Amino acid sequence: MMKAGVVQMTSSADPSHNMKALQASLHRLSEQGVKLVLTPENALVFGSKQDYQRHAERLGHGPLQQQLAELAHHYDLWLVVGAFPIQNDNGMLSSTSLVFDNAGHLRGSYDKLHLFDVEVADAHGRYCESDYFEAGDRLATLDTPFGCLGLSICYDVRFAPMYQALRAQGADIITVPAAFTRVTGQAHWETLLRARAIETQCWVIAAGQCGEHSKGRQTWGHSMIIDPWGQVVASLGSEPGVTWAELDLSVGESIRHKMPVLSHTRLQSQLK
């Protein structure tokens, strides 16, 4: 048994303001004995293309990543930073999940595979992440003291084969940091998350942005933790906050033993 927690935020383009909010949330979660924490997508920088470019850092280097490492060490927990702007060797930016262990070491990362280039019936209207990020090209799983983590980000959750592949690589717990729009979140967020948990028979930890942001952007919130049977065991509403749950990996193992979905898959070659 291990306690995992999520942080729900209304992040802005100001990293210092967001860092203070994150620290307060980590303090609350650490007091509850939480050892694995997920933040939303764009937890430290949520703004324009210029904002991401201004605050982007090289992977494993830079003052913002150093502060995140120090927070993980100080509160003695593993910290999954939902997405952070990373400057790559080619000068482009990626939207990257960062995993820090409880000693403050960067233990893994994941570049968002599926970029959100869509039109939504809200005040913001057009979303085109490919204007300022380049897509990743690999899956990412990571062994931890709590089990194998499978990393994903936001729009990824609409692509079920990716999650089946994460489970095939051994994932026990799948993280879904997000900044779902209010419109798409209300319609699809919980349904998609529960489906991914049921299909993979994994724990799903999902942390969302919430509230009002710049340029008319509204995010849904409703962060949650879902067990491998698809049941929501912890959740938040539409305001910033934290929640947590005890994760028992034997639950997933028992379900997979009784219903071995992965070994029953008949279309594996077509799904690659």
C-alpha positions in Angstrom: 0.0 0.0 0.0 1.2 3.5 -0.9 -0.4 6.9 -0.8 -0.5 8.8 -4.1 -1.7 12.3 -4.5 -2.7 14.9 -7.1 -2.3 18.6 -7.2 -5.0 20.7 -9.0 -3.9 24.2 -9.9 -5.0 27.3 -11.7 -1.6 28.1 -13.2 -0.5 31.3 -14.9 2.5 32.3 -17.0 4.4 33.3 -13.8 6.6 30.4 -12.5 7.3 32.0 -9.1 3.5 32.3 -8.4 2.9 28.8 -9.5 5.9 27.4 -7.6 4.5 28.9 -4.3 1.1 27.3 -4.9 2.8 23.9 -5.7 4.9 24.1 -2.6 1.9 24.7 -0.4 0.1 21.7 -2.0 3.1 19.4 -1.5 3.3 20.4 2.1 -0.4 19.4 2.6 0.2 16.1 0.8 3.4 15.3 2.7 1.5 15.8 6.0 -0.8 12.9 4.9 2.1 10.6 4.2 1.8 10.8 0.4 4.9 9.4 -1.4 4.0 9.9 -5.1 2.5 13.2 -6.4 1.3 14.3 -9.8 0.9 17.9 -10.9 -1.2 19.1 -13.8 0.1 19.8 -17.3 1.9 23.2 -17.5 2.0 23.5 -13.7 4.8 26.0 -13.6 4.3 27.8 -17.0 0.8 28.1 -18.5 0.6 30.8 -21.1 1.7 31.8 -24.6 4.3 30.6 -27.0 6.6 33.4 -25.8 6.1 32.4 -22.1 7.1 28.8 -22.9 10.2 30.0 -24.8 11.1 32.5 -22.1 11.1 29.9 -19.3 12.2 26.7 -21.2 15.2 24.9 -19.8 17.5 22.1 -21.0 16.5 18.7 -19.6 18.0 18.3 -16.1 19.3 21.8 -16.0 18.0 25.2 -14.9 16.7 27.0 -11.8 13.1 25.9 -12.1 14.0 22.2 -12.4 16.4 22.7 -9.5 13.6 24.1 -7.3 11.4 21.1 -8.2 14.2 18.7 -7.3 14.6 20.5 -3.9 10.9 20.3 -3.2 10.8 16.5 -3.9 13.8 16.0 -1.6 12.5 18.3 1.1 9.1 16.6 1.3 10.6 13.1 0.8 8.3 12.2 -2.1 8.5 11.2 -5.8 7.2 14.2 -7.9 5.8 13.8 -11.4 5.7 17.3 -12.9 2.9 17.0 -15.5 4.5 19.0 -18.3 7.3 21.5 -18.5 8.8 23.3 -21.5 12.1 21.6 -22.4 14.5 23.0 -25.0 15.8 20.3 -27.2 19.1 20.0 -29.1 17.5 21.3 -32.3 16.3 24.4 -30.6 12.6 23.3 -30.5 10.6 22.9 -27.4 8.9 19.8 -26.1 6.1 19.5 -23.5 7.8 17.1 -21.1 6.8 15.3 -18.0 9.6 15.2 -15.4 10.0 12.6 -12.7 12.0 13.4 -9.6 12.7 10.9 -6.8 12.6 11.6 -3.1 16.3 12.5 -3.2 15.7 15.1 -5.8 17.2 13.2 -8.7 15.6 13.4 -12.1 14.8 9.8 -12.8 12.8 10.0 -16.0 11.0 12.1 -18.6 8.4 11.9 -21.3 7.8 14.1 -24.3 4.1 14.5 -25.2 3.3 12.4 -28.2 -0.1 13.7 -29.2 -0.3 17.5 -29.6 -3.6 19.3 -29.1 -4.4 20.9 -32.5 -8.2 21.3 -32.5 -11.0 23.7 -32.5 -13.2 23.9 -29.4 -16.5 25.8 -28.9 -15.2 28.0 -26.2 -13.9 31.6 -25.8 -10.4 30.5 -26.8 -11.6 28.7 -29.9 -8.5 27.4 -31.7 -5.8 25.3 -29.9 -2.6 24.5 -31.8 0.2 23.1 -29.6 2.3 22.3 -32.7 2.8 26.0 -33.1 5.2 25.9 -30.2 5.9 22.3 -29.3 7.3 19.4 -31.3 5.8 15.9 -30.6 7.7 13.2 -28.9 8.5 9.9 -30.5 8.7 7.3 -27.7 6.7 5.8 -24.9 8.1 6.2 -21.4 7.8 3.8 -18.4 9.8 4.0 -15.2 10.4 1.6 -12.4 9.9 3.1 -9.0 9.6 1.7 -5.4 5.8 1.9 -5.9 5.6 0.0 -9.2 6.1 0.8 -12.8 4.9 4.2 -13.9 3.5 4.7 -17.4 3.7 8.4 -18.4 1.3 10.3 -20.6 0.0 13.9 -21.0 -3.5 15.2 -21.6 -4.6 14.7 -25.2 -2.8 11.4 -25.2 -5.7 10.0 -23.2 -7.8 9.9 -26.4 -5.5 7.3 -28.0 -6.2 4.0 -26.4 -3.5 1.9 -28.1 -0.8 4.1 -26.4 -2.1 3.0 -23.0 -2.3 -0.6 -24.0 1.4 -0.3 -25.1 2.3 1.2 -21.7 0.7 -1.7 -20.0 2.5 -4.1 -22.3 5.7 -2.5 -21.1 4.8 -3.3 -17.5 3.0 -0.2 -16.3 1.1 -0.6 -13.0 0.3 3.1 -12.5 -0.5 5.5 -15.4 -0.2 9.3 -15.0 -2.4 11.7 -16.9 -1.5 15.3 -16.2 -3.8 17.6 -18.1 -5.2 21.0 -19.0 -8.5 19.8 -20.4 -10.7 22.6 -21.7 -14.0 23.0 -19.8 -16.0 22.0 -22.8 -14.1 18.8 -23.6 -13.6 18.0 -20.0 -17.3 18.2 -19.1 -18.1 15.9 -22.0 -15.2 13.3 -22.0 -12.7 13.6 -19.1 -14.0 11.1 -16.6 -15.2 8.7 -19.3 -11.8 8.6 -21.0 -9.9 8.1 -17.8 -12.1 5.3 -16.5 -11.9 3.6 -19.9 -8.1 3.8 -19.9 -8.1 2.2 -16.4 -10.5 -0.5 -17.3 -8.7 -1.4 -20.6 -5.2 -1.5 -19.0 -6.2 -2.8 -15.6 -3.9 -0.2 -14.1 -4.3 2.5 -11.5 -4.8 5.9 -13.2 -3.7 9.1 -11.6 -5.0 12.3 -13.3 -4.2 15.9 -12.3 -5.9 18.8 -14.1 -5.7 22.5 -14.4 -8.9 24.3 -13.3 -10.6 27.7 -13.6 -9.9 30.8 -15.7 -6.6 31.5 -17.5 -5.3 34.1 -20.0 -6.8 34.6 -23.5 -10.2 33.2 -22.5 -8.9 29.7 -21.6 -11.1 27.8 -19.2 -10.0 24.4 -17.8 -12.1 21.6 -16.3 -10.3 20.4 -13.2 -11.9 17.4 -11.6 -8.6 15.6 -10.9 -9.1 12.0 -9.8 -7.5 8.7 -8.9 -9.1 5.6 -10.5 -8.5 2.0 -9.5 -7.9 -0.9 -12.1 -11.6 -1.8 -12.0 -12.5 1.7 -13.2 -13.8 3.0 -10.0 -13.0 6.6 -8.9 -11.5 6.4 -5.4 -10.6 10.1 -5.0 -11.6 13.2 -6.8 -11.7 17.0 -6.8 -14.2 19.6 -8.2 -13.5 22.8 -10.1 -11.3 24.6 -7.6 -7.6 24.3 -6.8 -6.8 21.7 -4.2 -5.3 18.3 -3.5 -6.5 14.8 -3.0 -4.9 11.4 -2.4 -5.7 7.7 -2.2 -4.0 4.5 -1.1 -2.8 2.4 -4.0 -2.7 -1.4 -3.7 -1.0 -2.9 -6.7 -2.3 -6.3 -5.8 -5.7 -5.1 -6.9 -4.5 -4.8 -10.5 -2.6 -8.1 -10.3 -5.8 -9.9 -9.1 -7.9 -8.4 -11.9 -5.4 -9.2 -14.6 -5.1 -12.8 -13.3 -8.9 -13.3 -13.4 -9.4 -11.4 -16.7 -6.1 -11.5 -18.7 -7.1 -8.9 -21.3 -3.6 -8.2 -22.6 -2.9 -11.8 -23.4 -6.3 -12.1 -25.2 -5.6 -9.2 -27.6 -6.0 -10.5 -31.2 -5.0 -7.3 -33.1 -1.6 -6.5 -31.7 0.1 -6.2 -35.0 -2.5 -3.8 -36.3 -2.3 -1.6 -33.2 1.5 -1.0 -33.5 
